[in-house]
Amino acid sequence: MAQKYPGSFQLSNTKYHGLSPAEQGPALNAVTNAANQIAKGGWVLLDVNPGNFSLQGLGNAFKAILHDPDMVLSPSEIENLAPNSVPRGVLNYALDVAGQPNFLNQPFTAESLTNVLNIARERLITGITNVPGSTVAPPAQ
């Protein structure tokens, strides 16, 4: 990754908090924009682990580089996930972090689900996961 994207680093809660306050917003924007681009194609990035992205500085912004695309599924593939499958477990965890564990009980699109998962991503990156009703503990910094 570092050879192809010089100066890039794998994102984590700790790395995020090591950024200056002026860099934190652009870092979150880069990850959100990358997930939104995937959704525009009709796909959803289920895995909200910040470590699935590396960031590369581009002036006052960052480029988010996805390096674990194995959890990119279409809404119909998501609807057909077995309840005990790993992707369903990852998705259930993300929905819990977002404070919307029952989100899939309604009709959804790639964009609407991505919007919810972006909330989970931001909470995991920033460490703000203490959502009422959630069983998720904040990550250690």
Disulfide bonds with the S-S distance in Angstrom:
none
